[in-house]
Structures are given as C-alpha cells and as structure tokens.
C-alpha cells in the first residue's frame, strides 16, 4: 500500500493544528486584553479549522490500520508517520495548555478580576 496519501493527510492535520495553536495564542492575548468580542470572532475561525481537522482525523483513522498491517510499507515510511503523529500530539498538548490558561483568565474576568499579562504562552 502507498503511504503517500496518509502522509499528506497527516501533514494537513499538522498544518491545521499549527493554525489552531496560533489562534489559541491569539485568543489568550485577546482574553488578557479584555477583548471578548474579538475572542468570539476568533473562536468561530477556530471552529472551522476544528471541523476540517475532524474530517482529516477520520480519514487517518480509517486508513492507519491498513498501513500498519501492510508488510510492503517500509520502516522509513512508518518512521515518518510516527514522527508526524508525535508532532501532532505535541501541538495538541500545547493547544490544551494554552486553552487552560485562557479558561482560567475568562473565569477571572467573569468574577470581576482584571488579570495581568501572562508570560510563557
């Protein structure tokens, strides 16, 4: 089986997650600046990326068992797939961390506290 389509799909998934990460960082800044209306608009853009990501992930999940069980797929190809999956996991973890910070800030704002700028995002 040719692993090229799945590699392309994983690269697309990685690209989408990179876009979501950029949006998450921007959203954290918007929360810190108290620009909640702009945050809502940014979340709509992010939701579109997440829809596309869900479709991409479904394609990967459908094809991956075939790739993993195919003896004609080389160890180099499998290593590339593993590498892309590791990058995807790291991006996802970064997004979750930033989202948790943003959620905490939103809770502070909702409670009437004006949080200062966070560093290290």
Buried (B, 14 or more C-beta within 10 A) or exposed (E): BEBEEBBEBBBBBBBBBBBBBEBBBBBBBBBBEEBEEBBEEBEEBBEEBBEBBEBBBEBBEEBBEEBEEEEEBEEEBBEBBEEBBEBBEEBBEBBEEBBEBBEEBBEBBEEEEEBEEBEEB
